[in-house]
Amino acid sequence: MGQWEIFLSPYKQAVDELKVKLKGMRSQFGIVNANSPIEFVTGRVKPLASIYDKTLEKGLAFEPSKQLGDELGDIAGLRIMCQFVDDIATVTELIRQRKDMRVVEERDYITHNKPSGYRSYHMIVEYPVETIQGKKVVLAEIQIRTLAMNFWASIEHSLNYKYKGMFPEEIKNRLQSAAEAAFRLDEEMSLIRSEIQEAQAYFSEYKEASNPNLLTEKERDAQ
């Protein structure tokens, strides 16, 4: 097993465990028949190429080390998607209250979006994993955003790679306009939130009644 594989192993374990726990939060809302603020959860360990880019940016040695783990808070990354902007505050508070992780940093790019238009809420947490060598505490970044914010961020990320961060002025302006349009969409959806949730509940009940052999949401989450 190589040095990098050994170094990244606890981060992979943290991502796997945190995905289960965050998805478990979503399931608990379903158990009590409450609308979940969490739509879905994804996670990944930062690829070596991205770690290398970060070390160049921060002037760090590209080698497994405690300093690297301390400086890069997003080697382990989780993303929580919400339907509504208001759900983000609910999720962040749920994470703050947990005893199995400790929030060490928060960055609010929703109230204070980046100049590019990027919006998301970032939390860096300390999370302990149990390994055969004992307990190891690693940092993990949890990004919380709406589906609209995530769509915009995914497109911006792809374009950023294409243009190496040096966007043509027209593309830059269009991205900023698109970010504002996405946020206005989120705001409009929040205004009719109750109608949307009632319609979704009605649709789910209709599907289950029409297709009794389909797994319910609770049963899918339990698998």
Residue, then its C-alpha position, 0 to 999 in steps of 0.5 A: m500500500g502506497q503512502w498516499e493510499i495510507f494517508l487518504s484511507p481515514y478520509k475515505q472512511a470519514v466520507d463513508e461514515l458521514k454519508v451514512k449519518l447525514k442520510g440517516m438524518r434525512s430518514q429520521f424526518g421521514i419516520v416522523n412524517a416531517n418534510s426533510p430539509i435534506e434532499f440528498v447527500t453526496g461525498r468524495v475524497k479529493p483526487l490527488a491532482s486536485i490536492y497537488d493544485k492546492t499544494l501549489e496554491k498554498g505553497l505546501a510540499f506535495e507529500p502526505s503529512k500532518q501539515l497537509g491534513d491541517e491546511l487542507g480542510d476539504i480532502a474529505g468532502l460532503r455535499i448536502m442538497c436542499q430544496f429550499v434556501d431556508d432548509i440550509a439554516t436548518v441543516t447547519e443547526l442540526i450539524r452544530q448540535r451533533k456530538d459525533m463531530r465538531v464544527v471548527e469553521e463556517r463560511d457563509y457564501i449565501t449571505h455573502n456570495k463570491p464575486s463570481g456569483y457562487r453561493s453555498y454554505h461551507m462547514i469544516v468539521e473535525y471528525p474522529v475515525e477509528t482505525i486499526q492504529g487507533k483513533k484519528v481525527v480528520l477534517a471534512e468539509i460539508q457544503i450545503r446548498t440548494l439544487a439551483m445553487n449546485f447546478w450553477a456551481s457545477i457549470e462554473h466548475s467545468l468552465n473554470y477548468k476550461y479557462k483556467g480561471m481566466f474567464p472571457e468577460e462575456i462568459k463572466n458576466r453571463l455566469q454572474s447573471a445566471a447566478e442571480a437568476a438561480f437565486r431568484l428562482d430559489e426565492e420564488m420557490s420559497l414563497i410557494r414552499s407549502e404548495i410545493q410540499e403539499a403537491q409532492a406529498y400528494f404525488s408520492e401518495y398517488k404513486e404508492a397507491s397506484n404502484p403498491n409493489l414500489l418501495t416507499e421512501k422509508e424502505r429505500d433509505a433503509q436499504 
